[in-house]
């Protein structure tokens, strides 16, 4: 698996874990929980976008070099 996929899965699992911890044990105030989940969500989106853009750049480079799929 690509590293970006593993990082994305890890961020999603951490977000779910934080949510469940808050649901059952109320470790954080609602404002802190919102900040934590928003940060994890933004990091997840950034990893997915960077992964997609790098994949597309590699495919474009391959097509421009004449090495068709």
C-alpha positions in Angstrom: 0.0 0.0 0.0 1.1 3.5 -0.6 2.2 5.5 2.4 -0.5 8.1 1.9 -3.2 5.5 2.1 -1.7 4.2 5.4 -1.5 7.7 6.8 -5.1 8.5 5.7 -6.4 5.3 7.4 -4.4 6.1 10.5 -5.8 9.7 10.7 -9.3 8.3 10.2 -8.9 5.7 12.9 -7.4 8.2 15.4 -10.3 10.5 14.7 -12.8 7.7 15.4 -10.9 6.8 18.5 -10.9 10.3 19.8 -14.7 10.6 19.1 -15.4 7.4 20.9 -13.3 8.4 23.9 -15.2 11.7 24.2 -18.5 9.9 23.8 -17.8 7.5 26.6 -15.5 9.3 29.0 -15.8 13.1 28.2 -12.1 13.8 28.4 -12.2 17.2 26.6 -14.5 20.2 26.6 -16.6 20.6 23.4 -14.4 23.3 22.1 -11.2 21.3 22.4 -12.9 18.2 20.9 -14.0 20.3 17.9 -10.4 21.6 17.5 -8.9 18.1 17.7 -11.4 16.6 15.2 -11.1 19.6 12.8 -7.3 19.3 12.9 -7.5 15.6 12.1 -10.0 16.2 9.3 -7.9 18.9 7.7 -4.8 16.7 7.9 -6.7 13.9 6.3 -7.9 16.1 3.4 -4.3 17.4 2.9 -2.9 13.9 2.7 -5.5 12.8 0.3 -5.1 15.9 -1.9 -1.3 15.7 -2.0 -1.5 12.0 -2.8 -4.0 12.6 -5.6 -2.0 15.4 -7.1 1.3 13.5 -7.0 -0.3 10.5 -8.6 -1.8 12.6 -11.4 1.6 14.3 -11.9 3.3 11.0 -12.3 0.7 9.8 -14.8 0.9 13.0 -16.8 4.7 12.7 -16.9 4.5 9.1 -18.1 2.1 10.1 -20.8 4.2 13.1 -21.9 7.3 10.8 -22.1 5.5 8.6 -24.6 5.1 5.6 -22.2 1.4 5.0 -22.6 -0.5 3.0 -20.0 
